[in-house]
Amino acid sequence: MILFSNILVDGLAYGMVLFVIAVGLSVTLGLMRFVNLSHGAFAMVGGYCAALLVREAQWSFWLAVPAAVVTTGLFGATLESLVLRHLYQRKELEQVLFTIGLSFVLIAFTNALAGPQVQLIPLPAALAGSVDLGFRTLPVQRLLVIGVGLAVAGLAAWTVARTRFGVWLRAAVDHSATASTLGIPIRTVQCVTFAAGAALAGLGGILGAELMPLEPYYALKYLVLVLVVVAVGGMGSTAGSLAAAVLLGVIETASKYLASDWGSLFFFLAMAVLLAWRPQGLLKR
């Protein structure tokens, strides 16, 4: 029972990290129909910014994290405005090739800037401790990860379903020409959506630095995991991405506890089974 509880708690924390990174990609893939394989690079940028601000510039962790998230969002908005928007009407293969190339450029840049070593983000005293759950002690940082993941899920679902911006986004995706004639600022919607996805990826890179170490090849190393979450959850589905991330996170954690010699075999086996069962996404009809 204790082993099961440990797997559940650690799997939930891991799944939340996957979700926070993947939800932005789910939106750009599912709602904007843009294949952005450089999404993992935004998580890397956010993590590196936080690490450098806290460790080198001696910023408070609580100031460095929002600054890094905003910086990543602005970086995403700049790239979208100057370069990526010109790819929206291009074929998927062209989008894939360009964004993979962009990932390699960012990998080379971070390697030249900070070197090949793993980047650590020092935690403040409030997050460095542990809490006693009765059956084990759990780092406070992982509780923060779980709480932030749930908050992001609720905020994303509310924004898409209940706000004027969500209506604009869905209208822009369904028929951009008609939406434009109705006065909806299509370009603003696209740019803000992409920037929000990049900022969320940056937040995931920071929160998950303990479970997914920050190093120059981060952008490619974890891209497959994020794509699996989006594919299993269903593109454009926030709830589906959350369910897929938690389920796959628990399976991956259980395999590390019980069958570590098999690596990520059970993670990808679960992916294959789930996609065969629900090819449109876990919670999509």
Disulfide bonds with the S-S distance in Angstrom:
none
